[in-house]
Amino acid sequence: MSSIYYIKTSAVVLTPIPCYTDIVSKRNITISLDAEVARWARIKAAENDTSVSRMLADQLEQQMAQDTEYERAQTRFLSKPVRRLRTDNTPYPQRDALHER
């Protein structure tokens, strides 16, 4: 198994990962945190045996996945034809009838 190495070129870190055949491209970013927040983040990362950078990257990736899944669900819902619940002078259907329970 080859070892992981890092090559920095113009703020892009190329990281070959043994289990992948492609190179994963990563970007360095800088954030500003209050001193107390930064201290908490370093402690939390150490407790989880990771870096603050990896911890934040994981959180952002999770948020991105949730947003993407929400958008897909919304697109699926909005792509369905409109379903009229009632016509004039008729009562609304019962909940059980709508959800086929």
C-alpha positions as CSV (number, residue, x, y, z in Angstrom):
1,M,0.0,0.0,0.0
2,S,1.4,3.4,-0.9
3,S,1.7,6.1,1.7
4,I,-0.4,9.2,1.6
5,Y,1.5,12.3,0.6
6,Y,0.5,16.0,0.1
7,I,1.5,18.3,-2.8
8,K,0.7,21.9,-2.4
9,T,0.3,24.0,-5.6
10,S,-1.3,27.4,-5.6
11,A,-3.5,26.7,-2.6
12,V,-4.7,23.3,-3.9
13,V,-3.8,20.2,-2.0
14,L,-3.7,17.1,-4.0
15,T,-4.0,14.0,-1.9
16,P,-3.7,10.5,-3.4
17,I,-5.6,8.1,-1.3
18,P,-4.7,4.4,-1.7
19,C,-8.3,3.1,-2.0
20,Y,-9.1,5.6,-4.8
21,T,-7.7,5.6,-8.3
22,D,-8.3,9.4,-8.8
23,I,-6.7,12.3,-6.9
24,V,-8.9,14.1,-4.6
25,S,-8.6,17.9,-4.9
26,K,-8.9,20.0,-1.8
27,R,-8.8,23.7,-1.2
28,N,-7.4,25.5,1.8
29,I,-9.6,28.1,3.3
30,T,-9.1,30.4,6.3
31,I,-11.7,31.1,8.9
32,S,-11.8,33.5,11.8
33,L,-13.1,32.3,15.2
34,D,-13.5,33.9,18.6
35,A,-10.7,32.7,20.9
36,E,-13.2,30.7,23.1
37,V,-14.7,29.0,20.0
38,A,-11.3,28.1,18.6
39,R,-10.2,26.6,22.0
40,W,-13.4,24.6,22.2
41,A,-12.9,23.3,18.6
42,R,-9.3,22.3,19.3
43,I,-10.3,20.4,22.5
44,K,-13.3,18.7,20.7
45,A,-11.1,17.7,17.8
46,A,-8.5,16.2,20.1
47,E,-11.2,14.3,22.0
48,N,-12.2,12.8,18.7
49,D,-8.6,12.1,17.6
50,T,-8.9,14.4,14.6
51,S,-7.9,17.9,13.5
52,V,-10.1,21.0,13.6
53,S,-9.8,21.1,9.8
54,R,-11.1,17.5,9.4
55,M,-13.8,18.1,11.9
56,L,-15.1,21.1,10.1
57,A,-14.8,19.4,6.7
58,D,-16.8,16.5,8.0
59,Q,-19.5,18.8,9.3
60,L,-19.7,20.8,6.1
61,E,-19.9,17.6,4.0
62,Q,-22.8,16.3,6.1
63,Q,-24.6,19.6,5.7
64,M,-24.0,19.6,2.0
65,A,-25.4,16.0,1.8
66,Q,-28.5,16.9,3.8
67,D,-29.1,20.0,1.6
68,T,-28.7,17.9,-1.6
69,E,-31.1,15.2,-0.3
70,Y,-33.6,17.9,0.7
71,E,-33.4,19.5,-2.8
72,R,-33.9,16.0,-4.4
73,A,-36.9,15.3,-2.3
74,Q,-38.4,18.7,-3.0
75,T,-37.8,18.2,-6.8
76,R,-39.5,14.8,-6.6
77,F,-42.5,16.2,-4.7
78,L,-42.9,19.2,-7.0
79,S,-42.6,17.0,-10.1
80,K,-45.8,15.1,-9.2
81,P,-49.0,16.2,-10.7
82,V,-51.2,18.5,-8.7
83,R,-53.9,16.5,-6.8
84,R,-57.1,18.2,-6.1
85,L,-58.5,17.3,-2.7
86,R,-62.0,18.3,-3.4
87,T,-64.3,19.9,-6.0
88,D,-66.8,22.6,-5.3
89,N,-69.4,21.7,-2.7
90,T,-67.8,18.4,-1.7
91,P,-66.2,17.7,1.7
92,Y,-62.4,17.2,2.1
93,P,-61.4,13.5,2.1
94,Q,-60.6,11.8,5.4
95,R,-56.9,11.7,6.4
96,D,-56.8,7.9,6.3
97,A,-58.2,7.9,2.8
98,L,-55.4,10.3,1.7
99,H,-52.6,8.3,3.2
100,E,-54.0,4.8,2.6
101,R,-53.4,3.5,6.1
